[in-house]
Amino acid sequence: MEIVWIILIVVFASVIKGLTGFGFALVALPPLLFWYTPQEIIPVLIMSNLFASFIIVLQKKDRVLVDSRYRTLIYYGAVFTIFGAVMLKNVAGNHLIIVMSVFFIVLSLITLIGAKYSILPSKLNVKIAGAICGFLTGSISVSGPPMALFLNAVNIDNQKFREIFAWFNIVTTIVAIFGYFLLDMLSKDIFKLTLLFLPILYLGTFFGKRLNKYISVKLFKTIAISMSFISSVFLLLKLLYL
């Protein structure tokens, strides 16, 4: 029965990915931690997101969308992904789940509140954003919401947003996978689970894009983030009090 729940979670998270362009790991990771350790499921989510990002960058473009400033963002993200992977390898599973649960709760609340602000895309700010998002990619596979907040704050257009996001995911994910390999964190079971997720991710993403016409992205995203918040609270309570 648990495999049915796992598949349903991945389907729902994939639809969110199709609707919003990110959020797959944010939605899928908290409930999946009921059945898997962070070390087991995070590499799977990392590789699944890599597949989705390749689909985006293979689309035709009519102009250069990633300039030198945002290439710096990607470079810093790649470097700090390694530090995140090392933390994932060396931190005890329960301790990491507690940290992630608190992180998801705070991030979900910020997203639900809809806080708005602006940031100057200076070299320093770009480097800091890349470092933070890269570290989060390597350690908990979730860089989407923080990256989305940053790219929205620097006020770039939608086409640039998707392209920078996709390339950041590709580069940091490849680095993360290489780091997991060096740290001996990849097993046959991880690759088998990834292969199970990929067709579900593709179909869910495809359906999510079509759903744009009929359901408000804002409403669907609010439901998804609310579920992530609830799952994170239950995870935290389970570890602290049960």
C-alpha positions as CSV (number, residue, x, y, z in Angstrom):
1,M,0.0,0.0,0.0
2,E,2.9,2.4,0.7
3,I,4.0,2.3,-2.9
4,V,0.6,3.6,-3.9
5,W,1.0,6.6,-1.5
6,I,4.6,7.2,-2.8
7,I,3.4,7.3,-6.4
8,L,0.5,9.6,-5.6
9,I,2.9,12.0,-3.8
10,V,5.2,12.0,-6.8
11,V,2.3,12.5,-9.2
12,F,1.0,15.5,-7.2
13,A,4.5,17.0,-6.9
14,S,5.1,16.6,-10.6
15,V,1.8,18.4,-11.4
16,I,3.1,21.3,-9.2
17,K,6.3,21.3,-11.2
18,G,4.4,21.5,-14.5
19,L,2.2,24.4,-13.2
20,T,4.9,26.5,-11.5
21,G,8.2,25.4,-13.0
22,F,9.6,24.4,-9.6
23,G,8.4,22.9,-6.3
24,F,8.8,19.2,-7.0
25,A,11.2,18.5,-4.1
26,L,9.5,21.0,-1.8
27,V,6.2,19.1,-2.1
28,A,7.5,15.6,-2.4
29,L,10.3,15.5,0.1
30,P,8.5,16.0,3.5
31,P,5.9,13.2,3.0
32,L,8.5,10.8,1.4
33,L,10.6,11.1,4.5
34,F,8.0,9.0,6.3
35,W,9.3,6.0,4.3
36,Y,12.9,7.0,3.3
37,T,15.9,8.5,5.0
38,P,17.3,11.8,3.6
39,Q,20.3,9.9,2.3
40,E,18.0,7.5,0.3
41,I,15.5,9.9,-1.2
42,I,17.4,13.2,-1.8
43,P,19.7,11.7,-4.6
44,V,16.5,10.3,-6.2
45,L,14.8,13.8,-6.2
46,I,18.0,15.4,-7.4
47,M,18.2,13.1,-10.5
48,S,14.5,13.5,-11.2
49,N,14.8,17.2,-11.2
50,L,17.8,17.0,-13.6
51,F,15.5,15.2,-16.1
52,A,12.9,17.9,-15.9
53,S,15.4,20.7,-16.3
54,F,16.9,19.2,-19.5
55,I,13.4,19.3,-21.1
56,I,13.3,23.1,-20.5
57,V,16.8,24.0,-21.8
58,L,16.3,21.9,-25.0
59,Q,13.5,24.2,-26.1
60,K,14.4,26.7,-28.8
61,K,15.4,30.3,-27.7
62,D,15.3,33.5,-29.7
63,R,18.0,35.3,-27.6
64,V,20.7,34.8,-25.0
65,L,19.0,34.4,-21.7
66,V,21.9,33.7,-19.3
67,D,24.4,36.6,-19.2
68,S,27.7,36.7,-17.3
69,R,26.0,37.9,-14.1
70,Y,23.8,34.9,-13.9
71,R,26.6,32.5,-15.0
72,T,28.3,33.6,-11.8
73,L,25.2,32.6,-9.9
74,I,25.4,29.1,-11.5
75,Y,29.2,28.8,-10.8
76,Y,28.8,29.7,-7.1
77,G,25.9,27.3,-6.9
78,A,28.0,24.5,-8.3
79,V,30.8,25.0,-5.9
80,F,28.6,25.2,-2.8
81,T,26.6,22.1,-3.9
82,I,29.6,20.0,-2.9
83,F,29.5,21.4,0.7
84,G,25.8,20.5,0.8
85,A,26.5,17.0,-0.3
86,V,29.2,16.6,2.4
87,M,26.7,17.7,5.0
88,L,24.1,15.2,3.8
89,K,26.6,12.4,4.0
90,N,27.8,13.3,7.5
91,V,24.8,14.5,9.4
92,A,22.6,11.9,11.3
93,G,19.3,11.2,9.5
94,N,17.0,12.3,12.4
95,H,19.0,15.5,13.0
96,L,18.8,16.4,9.3
97,I,15.1,15.7,9.2
98,I,14.5,18.1,12.1
99,V,16.6,20.8,10.4
100,M,14.7,20.2,7.1
101,S,11.3,20.2,8.8
102,V,12.0,23.6,10.4
103,F,13.3,24.9,7.1
104,F,10.3,23.8,5.2
105,I,7.9,25.2,7.8
106,V,9.5,28.6,7.7
107,L,9.8,28.6,3.9
108,S,6.2,27.5,3.5
109,L,5.0,30.3,5.7
110,I,7.0,32.9,3.8
111,T,5.6,31.6,0.6
112,L,2.0,31.5,1.8
113,I,2.2,35.0,3.3
114,G,3.4,36.2,-0.1
115,A,6.1,38.5,1.1
116,K,7.3,40.9,-1.6
117,Y,10.7,42.7,-1.8
118,S,13.3,43.8,-4.2
119,I,17.0,43.1,-4.4
120,L,19.7,44.7,-6.5
121,P,21.4,42.1,-8.8
122,S,24.9,43.2,-7.6
123,K,27.8,40.8,-7.9
124,L,27.8,40.2,-4.2
125,N,24.1,39.5,-4.0
126,V,24.3,37.1,-7.0
127,K,27.2,35.2,-5.4
128,I,25.4,34.9,-2.0
129,A,22.2,33.7,-3.7
130,G,24.2,31.1,-5.7
131,A,26.1,29.9,-2.7
132,I,22.9,29.5,-0.5
133,C,20.9,27.8,-3.3
134,G,23.8,25.5,-4.2
135,F,24.2,24.4,-0.6
136,L,20.5,23.7,-0.3
137,T,20.6,21.7,-3.6
138,G,23.4,19.4,-2.3
139,S,22.1,18.9,1.2
140,I,18.3,18.8,0.9
141,S,17.6,19.0,-2.9
142,V,15.4,22.1,-2.4
143,S,16.7,25.2,-4.0
144,G,13.6,26.1,-6.0
145,P,11.7,28.4,-3.7
146,P,14.8,30.4,-2.5
147,M,15.9,30.7,-6.1
148,A,12.5,31.8,-7.2
149,L,12.3,34.4,-4.5
150,F,15.7,35.8,-5.5
151,L,14.9,35.9,-9.3
152,N,11.6,37.5,-8.7
153,A,13.3,40.1,-6.4
154,V,15.8,41.1,-9.1
155,N,12.8,41.5,-11.5
156,I,13.7,39.5,-14.6
157,D,11.3,38.4,-17.3
158,N,9.6,35.0,-17.3
159,Q,11.7,33.6,-20.2
160,K,14.9,34.4,-18.4
161,F,13.5,33.1,-15.1
162,R,12.9,29.7,-16.6
163,E,16.2,29.5,-18.4
164,I,18.4,30.6,-15.5
165,F,16.4,28.3,-13.2
166,A,16.9,25.3,-15.5
167,W,20.6,25.8,-16.1
168,F,21.2,26.3,-12.4
169,N,19.4,23.0,-11.7
170,I,21.3,21.2,-14.4
171,V,24.8,22.3,-13.3
172,T,24.2,22.0,-9.5
173,T,22.5,18.7,-9.9
174,I,25.3,17.2,-12.0
175,V,27.8,18.4,-9.4
176,A,25.6,17.0,-6.6
177,I,25.4,13.6,-8.3
178,F,29.2,13.5,-8.8
179,G,29.6,14.4,-5.2
180,Y,27.2,11.7,-4.1
181,F,29.2,9.2,-6.2
182,L,32.5,10.3,-4.6
183,L,31.0,10.0,-1.2
184,D,29.7,6.5,-2.0
185,M,26.0,7.5,-1.6
186,L,24.6,6.1,-4.8
187,S,23.2,2.5,-4.8
188,K,21.2,0.3,-7.1
189,D,18.0,1.0,-5.1
190,I,18.4,4.7,-5.6
191,F,18.7,4.3,-9.4
192,K,15.7,1.9,-9.5
193,L,13.6,4.4,-7.6
194,T,14.7,7.2,-9.9
195,L,13.7,5.1,-12.9
196,L,10.3,4.6,-11.3
197,F,9.9,8.4,-10.7
198,L,11.0,9.6,-14.2
199,P,7.9,8.5,-16.3
200,I,5.6,9.8,-13.4
201,L,7.5,13.1,-13.4
202,Y,7.2,13.5,-17.1
203,L,3.5,12.7,-17.2
204,G,2.7,14.8,-14.2
205,T,4.7,17.8,-15.6
206,F,2.9,17.4,-18.9
207,F,-0.5,17.3,-17.2
208,G,0.4,20.3,-15.0
209,K,1.2,22.5,-18.0
210,R,-2.2,21.6,-19.6
211,L,-3.9,22.3,-16.2
212,N,-2.7,25.9,-16.5
213,K,-5.7,26.7,-18.7
214,Y,-8.3,25.5,-16.2
215,I,-7.0,26.0,-12.7
216,S,-5.4,29.1,-11.1
217,V,-1.7,28.4,-10.6
218,K,-1.9,30.6,-7.5
219,L,-4.6,28.4,-5.9
220,F,-2.9,25.1,-6.8
221,K,0.4,26.4,-5.5
222,T,-1.2,27.5,-2.3
223,I,-2.7,24.0,-1.8
224,A,0.7,22.4,-2.5
225,I,2.6,24.6,-0.1
226,S,0.0,24.1,2.6
227,M,0.4,20.4,2.2
228,S,4.2,20.7,2.5
229,F,3.7,22.8,5.6
230,I,1.4,20.3,7.2
231,S,3.7,17.4,6.4
232,S,6.7,19.2,7.8
233,V,4.9,19.9,11.1
234,F,3.9,16.2,11.4
235,L,7.4,15.1,10.7
236,L,8.8,17.5,13.3
237,L,6.3,16.4,15.9
238,K,6.9,12.7,15.1
239,L,10.6,13.0,15.8
240,L,10.4,15.3,18.8
241,Y,7.6,13.6,20.7
242,L,6.9,10.1,19.4
